[in-house]
Amino acid sequence: MASRVDLGPGAERAVEPVVGAEAVARNVVTNVHRGLTRAGRPALVNGAPGLVIVPRERPVAVVSFTARAGQIVEIDLIADPAKLRAVAA
């Protein structure tokens, strides 16, 4: 399993991919306190299951999931403001 984060070219630093089911799960649990899960709206992202994170009026992230054999094997999070301008809330 792997997760990747795209914060865009203006990000202070690149976010390294998280690899391995345990590491990805720990990363998700660590970030639950930020309230992102409560702000998630189910969505199709490029035809696949995903979430649009909308804590207020504007989307702050899009999350997509890649599944194989009934298990999530990749998680991608896009939080690049330039890419999110085209996302409907």
Secondary structure, 3 states (H helix, E strand, C coil): CEEEEECCCCCCCCCCCEECHHHHHHHHHHHHHHCCCCCEEEEEECCEEEEEECCCCCCCEEEEEEEECCEEEEEEEECCHHHHCCCCC
